[in-house]
Amino acid sequence: MHKLGRGHRDKIQQFMTITGASDKAALQALKASDWHLEGAFDFFYSHPQLRTVTDSRYLEELYNRYKDPYVDMIMADGITLLCNDIQVDPQDIVMLVISWHMKAGTMCEFSKKEFIDGLQSLGVDSLEKFREKIPYMRSELKDEQKFREIYNFAFGWAKEKGQKSLALDTAIGMWQLLFAEKQWPLVDHWCQFLQARHNKAISRDTWAQLLEFAKTVGPNLSDYDAEGAWPYLIDEFVEYLNENGIMQK
């Protein structure tokens, strides 16, 4: 690998970041496509053998390490132990990305199927591979489409079982976590507005529309359309910003 030129090494790194492939698989795919990235992606995805093969015995061992002693699931204590093992803070946003990969139904728990299927999809069957995968999962938050998927997943994941809406405190915590990544400058004002004026649970529609608002309306609100189809809560938020003279220059 060290004999390759800078340009080739950069392409390998880019390929690994996007696909999560090993350096050997990245090199093989890029060589097969004469170092064209698009062709390398096609080659990689049409040759499943290039993707990491997981060993089901090791997956079972990992699951048993974290499984709750009383129920056949991984619960909060097991997730805390997992975080220690992969050297990640339990409050780190990458835990949300991991849960998204596992298609987890509820925060702070994984069923056996969610955990094992999720690790298989990531090509992970050891703690070492899990730790190596963390930078790739962080990079997924920079991808516009994946961020949207993770954002929309977070609503169902974070709400209480059996509830249609998301508790306000939980929603605020999730928004602060997600928009720290997306760097939306109005997030703190939005959270203050909700606590001052709304003080109720958050609907799925409001959750989804806020991301659209943050993406399409600049922080000085110059491109905000009062006649647009925003939920009433977002319209009220704009009024609140105007009333209080909170305009981001």
Secondary structure, 3 states (H helix, E strand, C coil): CCCCCHHHHHHHHHHHHHHCCCHHHHHHHHHHCCCCHHHHHHHHHCCHHHCCCCCHHHHHHHHHHHCCCCCCEECHHHHHHHHHHHCCCCCCCHHHHHHHHCCCCCCCCEEHHHHHHHHHHHCCCCHHHHHHHHHHHHHHCCCHHHHHHHHHHHHHHHCCCCCCCECHHHHHHHHHHHHHHHCCCCHHHHHHHHHHHHCCCECHHHHHHHHHHHHHCCCCCCCCCCCCCCCHHHHHHHHHHHHCCCCCC
